[in-house]
């Protein structure tokens, strides 16, 4: 059975333009939305740090476009 996922809270961080552009390019290369890429990255870091939380399922809400894959 499918359980709907809601995201009631928002995290915000100011970053340098270069970092923001790197995130956008990397997310696009992986066929992900920026939001899903950032969620996955934050979750991965929390796991490395040993934080306790319920992991999200694999989120991919932006299908990769047909054609050549963009490289980073």
Protein Blocks (a to p, Z undefined) as FASTA:
>chain_A
ZZddddfbccdddddfklmmmmmmmmmmnopafklmmmmmmmmmmmmnopacdddddddf
bccdedjdddZZ
